[in-house]
């Protein structure tokens, strides 16, 4: 019996090798969709968007960072549902708090809002550059 990874690898390879066929099937589906089907799909998408997003986020976190939904929730609760840097609560954010990790060791440091996570990323996790930025901002 094939493992899940083997099945996924096979599916990815098949889609890549049959890209034109897959695209034609997708086009055909949407062109042949009735107005009633389209309306139902859009309503369904609205109702289930957050569930799909949450399921995707949980799967992505587990795949990318090795963190289970329970571990994410414990970390979220330990930070009181706030960004570890700016302290902005999840309720004021459009997206879920991001898992921040050390790119060298892979160790998870905490949960950050998109802005703080991107800021650290743009500074390449370099503490000296961040200190220089703080000194720059403190100039009057």
C-alpha positions as CSV (number, residue, x, y, z in Angstrom):
1,X,0.0,0.0,0.0
2,X,1.3,3.4,-0.9
3,X,2.0,6.0,1.7
4,X,0.3,9.4,1.7
5,X,3.5,11.0,0.5
6,X,3.8,8.6,-2.4
7,X,0.2,9.2,-3.4
8,X,0.7,13.0,-3.2
9,X,3.9,12.8,-5.2
10,X,2.1,10.6,-7.9
11,X,-0.8,13.1,-8.0
12,X,1.6,16.1,-8.4
13,X,3.5,14.3,-11.1
14,X,0.4,13.3,-13.0
15,X,-1.0,16.9,-12.9
16,X,2.3,18.3,-14.1
17,X,2.5,15.8,-17.0
18,X,-1.2,16.3,-17.9
19,X,-1.4,20.1,-17.3
20,X,-3.3,20.9,-20.5
21,X,-5.9,18.2,-19.8
22,X,-6.4,19.4,-16.2
23,X,-6.8,23.0,-17.3
24,X,-9.3,22.0,-20.0
25,X,-11.3,20.1,-17.4
26,X,-11.4,23.2,-15.1
27,X,-12.4,25.4,-18.0
28,X,-15.1,23.0,-19.1
29,X,-16.5,22.8,-15.6
30,X,-16.8,26.6,-15.2
31,X,-18.2,27.1,-18.7
32,X,-20.8,24.4,-18.3
33,X,-21.9,25.5,-14.8
34,X,-25.5,26.7,-14.7
35,X,-26.5,30.0,-13.1
36,X,-28.1,28.0,-10.3
37,X,-24.9,26.0,-9.7
38,X,-22.8,29.1,-9.7
39,X,-25.1,30.8,-7.2
40,X,-25.0,27.8,-4.9
41,X,-21.2,27.5,-5.2
42,X,-20.7,31.2,-4.3
43,X,-23.1,30.9,-1.3
44,X,-21.4,27.8,-0.1
45,X,-18.0,29.4,-0.4
46,X,-19.1,32.4,1.7
47,X,-20.5,30.1,4.4
48,X,-17.5,27.8,4.5
49,X,-14.6,30.1,3.7
50,X,-13.4,30.5,7.3
51,X,-13.6,26.7,7.9
52,X,-11.6,25.9,4.8
53,X,-9.1,28.7,5.7
54,X,-8.7,27.4,9.2
55,X,-8.3,23.8,8.0
56,X,-5.7,24.9,5.4
57,X,-3.8,27.0,8.0
58,X,-3.7,24.1,10.4
59,X,-2.5,21.7,7.7
60,X,0.1,24.2,6.5
61,X,1.5,24.9,10.0
62,X,1.8,21.2,10.7
63,X,3.5,20.6,7.3
64,X,5.8,23.7,7.4
65,X,6.7,24.0,11.0
66,X,5.7,20.7,12.6
67,X,3.3,22.4,15.0
68,X,0.0,20.7,15.7
69,X,-3.3,22.7,16.1
70,X,-3.1,22.0,19.9
71,X,0.4,23.4,20.1
72,X,-0.6,26.4,18.1
73,X,-3.5,27.0,20.4
74,X,-1.4,26.7,23.5
75,X,1.1,29.2,22.1
76,X,-1.8,31.5,21.1
77,X,-3.2,31.3,24.7
78,X,0.2,31.9,26.3
79,X,0.4,35.1,24.3
80,X,-3.2,36.0,25.2
81,X,-4.1,35.9,21.5
82,X,-1.8,38.8,20.7
83,X,1.2,39.4,18.5
84,X,4.4,38.7,20.5
85,X,6.0,42.0,19.3
86,X,3.4,44.7,18.9
87,X,0.7,43.2,21.1
88,X,-2.1,43.6,18.6
89,X,-4.9,41.2,19.4
90,X,-6.0,38.6,16.8
91,X,-9.5,40.2,16.8
92,X,-8.1,43.3,15.1
93,X,-6.3,41.3,12.4
94,X,-7.6,40.0,9.1
95,X,-5.3,36.9,9.1
96,X,-4.3,34.4,11.7
97,X,-1.2,35.1,13.7
98,X,1.9,33.7,11.8
99,X,4.3,31.2,13.3
100,X,7.6,32.9,13.7
101,X,10.6,30.6,13.6
102,X,14.4,30.7,13.6
103,X,15.4,30.0,10.0
104,X,18.7,28.3,11.0
105,X,17.4,26.0,13.7
106,X,13.7,25.8,12.8
107,X,12.9,26.5,16.5
108,X,9.5,28.3,16.9
109,X,9.8,31.6,18.6
110,X,6.2,32.7,18.9
111,X,3.2,34.1,17.0
112,X,3.4,37.4,15.1
113,X,1.0,39.5,13.1
114,X,1.8,39.8,9.4
115,X,3.4,43.2,9.7
116,X,5.8,42.2,12.5
117,X,6.6,38.9,10.8
118,X,7.3,40.6,7.5
119,X,9.4,43.2,9.2
120,X,11.7,40.7,10.9
121,X,11.9,38.8,7.6
122,X,12.9,42.0,5.6
123,X,15.7,42.5,8.2
124,X,16.8,38.9,7.6
125,X,16.6,38.2,11.4
126,X,19.8,40.2,11.8
127,X,19.9,41.7,15.3
128,X,22.6,44.2,14.4
129,X,20.5,45.6,11.5
130,X,17.5,45.8,13.8
131,X,19.5,47.7,16.4
132,X,20.7,50.1,13.7
133,X,17.1,50.6,12.7
134,X,16.1,51.4,16.3
135,X,19.0,53.9,16.6
136,X,17.9,55.5,13.3
137,X,14.3,55.8,14.5
138,X,15.5,57.4,17.8
139,X,17.3,60.2,16.0
140,X,15.6,63.6,16.4
